[in-house]
């Protein structure tokens, strides 16, 4: 009978240790989850600052900031007009 009591006490102790281990694991998970949430929040704030900075820079650039595109578009337009004149002659 004493052996059964010791066995029950051992099982109860193991059960309590398992519960304690589970609680510790959940606590670690929640701690890591909070760290990830904090990092996400910091990243979002940095993204907002970056977007504002980019918007300010784009305001400073003139509408024809990339002159290469304007020149290329003009050349394409000239070639198309010349092609239309050649077709109608």
Secondary structure, DSSP 8 states (H G I E B T S, - for coil): -HHHHHHHHHHHHHHHHHHHHHHHHHHHHHHHHHHHHHHHHHHHHHHHHHHHHHHHHHHHS-TT--HHHHHHHHHHHHHHHHHHHHHH-
